[in-house]
Amino acid sequence: MNVAMFQEEVSTPCASTLFARSLKKYADVTFGKKNETRCMVMVVDFDYASFYDHCSISSDKYDPDKCDFDKMAAEIFKPGELWKSRELLTKVLNVIEQKQGWSSTNVKTHIRCNRYGNDDTTRDFTSGSLKAGCTFTI
């Protein structure tokens, strides 16, 4: 394999990343008071139907190659990217967490998995550990 072929393979995003990119819809959004009006590109919508079509096992269009949730989350929730509203971000996060089987919690300026962290208790809970090593945080 020559270097050019290797670089092309490394830089080509995986199917999950490309699929996640296709789910977010962007638009220029103008906001602020009259004298301080700004226009910025933001995430304004999410294609829930396509997400469910391709990532629900019961769907005829199910494609496991497109549904690596860690890679999808890294693409969907990019650091510094602006979202139209907290409600939109929360709704998208709820869809992701539902498919992965966990819940999110708001902690000051972060949203993270409610099972974030490592189990450091000696108590034996009947339903399992309260912290399960989940590392998802935005």
Contact map, one row per residue, 1 for C-alpha under 8 A:
111011000000000000000000000000000000000000000000000000000000000000000000000000000000000000000000000000000000000000000000000000000000000000
111111000000000000000000000000000000000000000000000000000000000000000000000000000000000000000000000000000000000000000000000000000000000000
111111100000000000000000000000000000000000000000000000000000000000000000000000000000000000000000000000000000000000000000000000000000000000
011111110000000000000000000000000000000000000000000000000000000000000000000000000000000000000000000000000000000000000000000000000000000000
111111111000000000000000000000000000000000000000000000000000000000000000000000000000000000000000000000000000000000000000000000000000000000
111111111100000000000000000000000000000000000000000000000000000000000000000000000000000000000000000000000000000000000000000000000000000000
001111111110000000000000000000000000000000000000000000000000000000000000000000000000000000000000000000000000000000000000000000000000000000
000111111111000000000000000000000000000000000000000000000000000000000000000000000000000000000000000000000000000000000000000000000000000000
000011111111000000000000000000000000000000000000000000000000000000000000000000000000000000000000000000000000000000000000000000000000000000
000001111111100000000000000000000000000000000000000000000000000000000000000000000000000000000000000000000000000000000000000000000000000000
000000111111100000000000000000000000000000000000000000000000000000000000000000000000000000000000000000000000000000000000000000000000000000
000000011111110000000000000000000000000000000000000000000000000000000000000000000000000000000000000000000000000000000000000000000000000000
000000000111111011000000000000000000000000000000000000000000000000000000000000000000000000000000000000000000000000000000000000000000000000
000000000001111111000000000000000000000000000000000000000000000000000000000000000000000000000000000000000000000000000000000000000000000000
000000000000111111100000000000000000000000000000000000000000000011000000000000000000000000000000000000000000000000000000000000000000000000
000000000000011111110000000000000000000000000000000000000000000011111011000000000000000000000000000000000000000000000000000000000000000000
000000000000111111111000000000000000000000000000000000000000000001000011001000000000000000000000000000000000000000000000000000000000000000
000000000000111111111100000000000000000000000000000000000000000000000000000000000000000000000000000000000000000000000000000000000000000000
000000000000001111111110000000000000000000000000000000000000000001000001000000000000000000000000000000000000000000000000000000000000000000
000000000000000111111111000000000000000000000000000000000000000000000001101100000000000000000000000000000000000000000000000000000000000000
000000000000000011111111000000000000000000000000000000000000000000000000001100000000000000000000000000000000000000000000000000000000000000
000000000000000001111111100000000000000000000000000000000000000000000000000000000000000000000000000000000000000000000000000000000000000000
000000000000000000111111100000000000000000000111011000000000000000000000000000000000000000000000000000000000000000000000000000000000000000
000000000000000000011111110000000000000000111110000000000000000000000000000100000000000000000000000000000000000000000000000000000000000000
000000000000000000000111111000000000000000111110000000000000000000000000000000000000000000000000000000000000000000000000000000000000000000
000000000000000000000001111100000000000011111000000000000000000000000000000000000000000000000000000000000000000000000000000000000000000000
000000000000000000000000111110000000000011110000000000000000000000000000000000000000000000000000000000000000000000000000000000000000000000
000000000000000000000000011111000000001111000000000000000000000000000000000000000000000000000000000000000000000000000000000000000000000000
000000000000000000000000001111100000001111000000000000000000000000000000000000000001000000000000000000000000000000000000000000000000000000
000000000000000000000000000111110000111100000000000000000000000000000000000000000000000000000000000000000000000000000000000000000000000000
000000000000000000000000000011111000111000000000000000000000000000000000000000000000000000000000000000000000000000000000000000000000000000
000000000000000000000000000001111111110000000000000000000000000000000000000000000000000000000000000000000000000000000000000000000000000000
000000000000000000000000000000111111100000000000000000000000000000000000000000000000000000000000000000000000000000000000000000000000000000
000000000000000000000000000000011111100000000000000000000000000000000000000000000000000000000000000000000000000000000000000000000000000000
000000000000000000000000000000011111100000000000000000000000000000000000000000000000000000000000000000000000000000000000000000000000000000
000000000000000000000000000000011111110000000000000000000000000000000000000000000000000000000000000000000000000000000000000000000000000000
000000000000000000000000000001111111111000000000000000000000000000000000000000000000000000000000000000000000000000000000000000000000000000
000000000000000000000000000001110001111100000000000000000000000000000000000000000000000000000000000000000000000000000000000000000000000000
000000000000000000000000000111100000111110000000000000000000000000000000000000000000000000000000000000000000000000000000000000000000000000
000000000000000000000000000111000000011111000000000000000000000000000000000000000000000000000000000000000000000000000000000000000000000000
000000000000000000000000011110000000001111100000000000000000000000000000000000000100000000000000000000000000000000000000000000000000000000
000000000000000000000000011110000000000111110000000000000000000000000000000000001111000000000000000000000000000000000000000000000000000000
000000000000000000000001111000000000000011111100000000000000000000000000000000001111000000000000000000000000000000000000000000000000000000
000000000000000000000001111000000000000001111100000000000000000000000000000000000011100100000000000000000000000000000000000000000000000000
000000000000000000000001110000000000000000111110000000000000000000000000000000000000000100000000000000000000000000000000000000000000000000
000000000000000000000011100000000000000000111111000000000000000000000000000000000000000000010000000000000000000000000000000000000000000000
000000000000000000000011100000000000000000001111111000000000000000000000000000000000000000000000000000000000000000000000000000000000000000
000000000000000000000010000000000000000000000111111100000000000000000000000000000000000000000000000000000000000000000000000000000000000000
000000000000000000000000000000000000000000000011111110000000000000000000000000000000000000000000000000000000000000000000000000000000000000
000000000000000000000010000000000000000000000011111111000000000000000000000000000000000000000000000000000000000000000000000000000000000000
000000000000000000000010000000000000000000000011111111110000000000000000000000000000000000000000000000000000000000000000000000000000000000
000000000000000000000000000000000000000000000001111111110010000000000000000000000000000000000000000000000000000000000000000000000000000000
000000000000000000000000000000000000000000000000111111110011110000000000000000000000000000000000000000000000000000000000000000000000000000
000000000000000000000000000000000000000000000000011111110010111101100000000000000000000000000000000000000000000000000000000000000000000000
000000000000000000000000000000000000000000000000001111111010011101100000000000000000000000000000000000000000000000000000000000000000000000
000000000000000000000000000000000000000000000000001111111110010000000000000000000000000000000000000000000000000000000000000000000000000000
000000000000000000000000000000000000000000000000000000111110010000000000000000000000000000000000000000000000000000000000000000000000000000
000000000000000000000000000000000000000000000000000000011111010000000000000000000000000000000000000000000000000000000000000000000000000000
000000000000000000000000000000000000000000000000000111111111110000000000000000000000000000000000000000000000000000000000000000000000000000
000000000000000000000000000000000000000000000000000010000111110000000000000000000000000000000000000000000000000000000000000000000000000000
000000000000000000000000000000000000000000000000000011000011111000000000000000000000000000000000000000000000000000000000000000000000000000
000000000000000000000000000000000000000000000000000011111111111100000000000000000000000000000000000000000000000000000000000000000000000000
000000000000000000000000000000000000000000000000000001100000111111100000000000000000000000000000000000000000000000000000000000000000000000
000000000000000000000000000000000000000000000000000001100000011111110000000000000000000000000000000000000000000000000000000000000000000000
000000000000001100000000000000000000000000000000000000000000001111110000000000000000000000000000000000000000000000000000000000000000000000
000000000000001110100000000000000000000000000000000001100000001111110000000000000000000000000000000000000000000000000000000000000000000000
000000000000000100000000000000000000000000000000000001100000001111111001000000000000000000000000000000000000000000000000000000000000000000
000000000000000100000000000000000000000000000000000000000000000111111111000000000000000000000000000000000000000000000000000000000000000000
000000000000000100000000000000000000000000000000000000000000000000111111100000000000000000000001000100000000000000000000000000000000000000
000000000000000000000000000000000000000000000000000000000000000000011111110000000000000000000000000000000000000000000000000000000000000000
000000000000000110000000000000000000000000000000000000000000000000011111111000000000000000000000000000000000000000000000000000000000000000
000000000000000110110000000000000000000000000000000000000000000000111111111100000000000000000000000000000000000000000000000000000000000000
000000000000000000010000000000000000000000000000000000000000000000001111111110000000000000000001000000000000000000000000000000000000000000
000000000000000000000000000000000000000000000000000000000000000000000111111111000000000000000000000000000000000000000000000000000000000000
000000000000000010011000000000000000000000000000000000000000000000000011111111000000000000000000000000000000000000000000000000000000000000
000000000000000000011001000000000000000000000000000000000000000000000001111111000000000000000000000000000000000000000000000000000000000000
000000000000000000000000000000000000000000000000000000000000000000000000111111101000000000000000000000000000000000000000000000000000000001
000000000000000000000000000000000000000000000000000000000000000000000000011111111000000000000000000000000000000000000000000000000000000000
000000000000000000000000000000000000000000000000000000000000000000000000000011111000000000000000000000000000000000000000000000000000000001
000000000000000000000000000000000000000000000000000000000000000000000000000001111100000000000000000000000000000000000000000000000000000000
000000000000000000000000000000000000000001100000000000000000000000000000000011111110000000000000000000000000000000000000000000000000000000
000000000000000000000000000000000000000011100000000000000000000000000000000000011111000000000000000000000000000000000000000000000000000000
000000000000000000000000000000000000000001110000000000000000000000000000000000001111110110000000000000000000000000000000000000000000000000
000000000000000000000000000010000000000001110000000000000000000000000000000000000111110100000000000000000000000000000000000000000000000000
000000000000000000000000000000000000000000010000000000000000000000000000000000000011111110000000000000000000000000000000000000000000000000
000000000000000000000000000000000000000000000000000000000000000000000000000000000011111111000000000000000000000000000000000000000000000000
000000000000000000000000000000000000000000000000000000000000000000000000000000000000111111100000000000000000000000000000000000000000000000
000000000000000000000000000000000000000000011000000000000000000000000000000000000011111111110000000000000000000000000000000000000000000000
000000000000000000000000000000000000000000000000000000000000000000000000000000000010111111111000000000000000000000000000000000000000000000
000000000000000000000000000000000000000000000000000000000000000000000000000000000000011111111100000000000000000000000000000000000000000000
000000000000000000000000000000000000000000000000000000000000000000000000000000000000001111111110000000000000000000000000000000000000000000
000000000000000000000000000000000000000000000100000000000000000000000000000000000000000111111111000000000000000000000000000000000000000000
000000000000000000000000000000000000000000000000000000000000000000000000000000000000000011111111100000010000000000000000000000000000000000
000000000000000000000000000000000000000000000000000000000000000000000000000000000000000001111111110000110000000000000000000000000000000000
000000000000000000000000000000000000000000000000000000000000000000000000000000000000000000111111111000000000000000000000000000000000000000
000000000000000000000000000000000000000000000000000000000000000000001000100000000000000000011111111100000000000000000000000000000000000000
000000000000000000000000000000000000000000000000000000000000000000000000000000000000000000001111111111110000000000000000000000000000000000
000000000000000000000000000000000000000000000000000000000000000000000000000000000000000000000111111111100000000000000000000000000000000000
000000000000000000000000000000000000000000000000000000000000000000000000000000000000000000000011111110000000000000000000000000000000000000
000000000000000000000000000000000000000000000000000000000000000000001000000000000000000000000001111111000000000000000000000000000000000000
000000000000000000000000000000000000000000000000000000000000000000000000000000000000000000000000111111100000000000000000000000000000000000
000000000000000000000000000000000000000000000000000000000000000000000000000000000000000000000000110111110000000011100000000000000000000000
000000000000000000000000000000000000000000000000000000000000000000000000000000000000000000000100110011111000000011100000000000000000000000
000000000000000000000000000000000000000000000000000000000000000000000000000000000000000000001100100001111100001111000000000000000000000000
000000000000000000000000000000000000000000000000000000000000000000000000000000000000000000000000000000111110001111000000000000000000000000
000000000000000000000000000000000000000000000000000000000000000000000000000000000000000000000000000000011111111100000000000000000000000000
000000000000000000000000000000000000000000000000000000000000000000000000000000000000000000000000000000001111111100000000000000000000000000
000000000000000000000000000000000000000000000000000000000000000000000000000000000000000000000000000000000111110000000000000000000000000000
000000000000000000000000000000000000000000000000000000000000000000000000000000000000000000000000000000000111111000000000000000000000000000
000000000000000000000000000000000000000000000000000000000000000000000000000000000000000000000000000000000111111100000000000000000000000011
000000000000000000000000000000000000000000000000000000000000000000000000000000000000000000000000000000011110111110000000000000000000000011
000000000000000000000000000000000000000000000000000000000000000000000000000000000000000000000000000000011110011111010000000000000000001111
000000000000000000000000000000000000000000000000000000000000000000000000000000000000000000000000000001111000001111110000000000000000011110
000000000000000000000000000000000000000000000000000000000000000000000000000000000000000000000000000001111000000111110000000000000010000000
000000000000000000000000000000000000000000000000000000000000000000000000000000000000000000000000000001100000000011111000000000000111110000
000000000000000000000000000000000000000000000000000000000000000000000000000000000000000000000000000000000000000111111100000000000011111100
000000000000000000000000000000000000000000000000000000000000000000000000000000000000000000000000000000000000000000111110000000000011111000
000000000000000000000000000000000000000000000000000000000000000000000000000000000000000000000000000000000000000000011111000000000011110000
000000000000000000000000000000000000000000000000000000000000000000000000000000000000000000000000000000000000000000001111100000001111100000
000000000000000000000000000000000000000000000000000000000000000000000000000000000000000000000000000000000000000000000111110000000000000000
000000000000000000000000000000000000000000000000000000000000000000000000000000000000000000000000000000000000000000000011111000000000000000
000000000000000000000000000000000000000000000000000000000000000000000000000000000000000000000000000000000000000000000001111100000000000000
000000000000000000000000000000000000000000000000000000000000000000000000000000000000000000000000000000000000000000000000111110000000000000
000000000000000000000000000000000000000000000000000000000000000000000000000000000000000000000000000000000000000000000000011111011000000000
000000000000000000000000000000000000000000000000000000000000000000000000000000000000000000000000000000000000000000000000001111111100000000
000000000000000000000000000000000000000000000000000000000000000000000000000000000000000000000000000000000000000000000000000111110000000000
000000000000000000000000000000000000000000000000000000000000000000000000000000000000000000000000000000000000000000000000000011111000000000
000000000000000000000000000000000000000000000000000000000000000000000000000000000000000000000000000000000000000000000000000111111100000000
000000000000000000000000000000000000000000000000000000000000000000000000000000000000000000000000000000000000000000000010000110111111000000
000000000000000000000000000000000000000000000000000000000000000000000000000000000000000000000000000000000000000000100010000010011111000000
000000000000000000000000000000000000000000000000000000000000000000000000000000000000000000000000000000000000000001111110000000001111110000
000000000000000000000000000000000000000000000000000000000000000000000000000000000000000000000000000000000000000000111110000000001111110000
000000000000000000000000000000000000000000000000000000000000000000000000000000000000000000000000000000000000000000111110000000000011111000
000000000000000000000000000000000000000000000000000000000000000000000000000000000000000000000000000000000000000010111100000000000011111100
000000000000000000000000000000000000000000000000000000000000000000000000000000000000000000000000000000000000000110011000000000000000111110
000000000000000000000000000000000000000000000000000000000000000000000000000000000000000000000000000000000000000110010000000000000000011111
000000000000000000000000000000000000000000000000000000000000000000000000000000000000000000000000000000000000011110000000000000000000001111
000000000000000000000000000000000000000000000000000000000000000000000000000010100000000000000000000000000000011100000000000000000000000111
